[in-house]
């Protein structure tokens, strides 16, 4: 339940990057994550801009000691959790457009 609530908050753009888990995350990485999670698609970073983001292009200069402190298993679990979250799909049932409320209202107005 807590995981679902967190997902809903992120979906609304209500999240922060503070606390023990975020202390070792660089500001560049946080900025990239914020731009990827922007709820406004017009402001959300594109895939092309992600690839050219300084955090990605300078990855060879990242502080490896911060990663080593967390341990390989911890990092592996975080990566797996990230991919798992990306692969969650909520089934959507689509109905014919003419059945939508908007289409019915328009049809009533034109009668």
Buried (B, 14 or more C-beta within 10 A) or exposed (E): EEEEEEEEEEEEEEEEBEEEEEEEEEEBBBBBBBBBEEEEEEEEBEEEEEEEBEBEEEEEEEEEEEEEEEEEEEEEEEEEEEEEEEEEEEEEEEEEEEEEEEEEEEEEEEE
